[in-house]
Amino acid sequence: MSVSRRAGRLFLMLAVSWFLNSTAKPQTSAPTAKKLKIYISVDMEGVAGVVTADQLGPTGFEYERFRQFMTNETLAAVRAAKESGATEIAVSDSHGNGENLLIEEFPKDVHIIRSWPRHGSMMAGVDASFDAALFIGYHASTTNPRGVRAHTFSSAHFTRVALNGNAVTEGEFNAAFAGALGVPVIFASGDDAAVEELKSKLGSIETAETKKSLSFHSAETLTPEASCERIAAGVKSALERLHDFKPYTVRTPVTLEISFKNYTPAQMLSYLRSVQRVDSHTIRFVGKDMAEVSDFVDMVDGYSPDLAP
Ligand SMILES: [Zn+2]
């Protein structure tokens, strides 16, 4: 092959290549990373070692240490989610005053939802853009005879919360809230009673049992470190089979029933024309969707004429 013919062929190849490049669609320089948004709702009663009020609030002598353990269990989930490809993470501090998590310990790209009141309550900030939700530190419901500090939303005031006639746990209620937005719950940690109850409602989600409930105020518990390891492993297993999970949904409109420990709340709430008195201690409210029902529960649980500012 002569030099001139080679040069001619080279020119032709360059011309063809220029033509193809100039007419082809612009190429993205690098493959864009797949988005994976994870929402984490964190309660405290299900954290390893928690057994009484001594761990659960600012007046308890062990609270400061247990805020750290609660933070560590959440961080275990955050790190496991990131190692499994999570690109965005929102964490809601959903226990007590909503100011428990030590926010300075989180990676700087994590968003944290704090304090009350807030639309969506324990699921505030979740929307249809999230791929999955995780529950950390969850506990059994008030209608469960077992479970450390078992209650549903208000341990002081509610004896039953039901959706469409079925008593629910906070976890099931929150799963229905997320499910209405198309977001599946894929993992939960808590004591054996909480985990068993949630699985019976939500199906085969991944779980981490942090302790065995021996009574309302006693448990045989993992150490904080062992609990974190179990949570990380469970979150990774859940994200490995993300496509297995379906959003948990309830029929709409949603019929909510709340039973109170005391008589007067049911009587007073029935003054509202949107509320029906079902029996001495129980009221019924029908909401068009989970968002409306969630706001109603928050109002009933949180309103007091003493509220200020
Ligand atoms: Zn709770």
Boltz pocket constraint, residues with backbone or C-beta under 6 A from the ligand:
constraints:
  - pocket:
      binder: B
      contacts: [[A, 43], [A, 44], [A, 45], [A, 94], [A, 139], [A, 151], [A, 153], [A, 170]]
      max_distance: 6.0
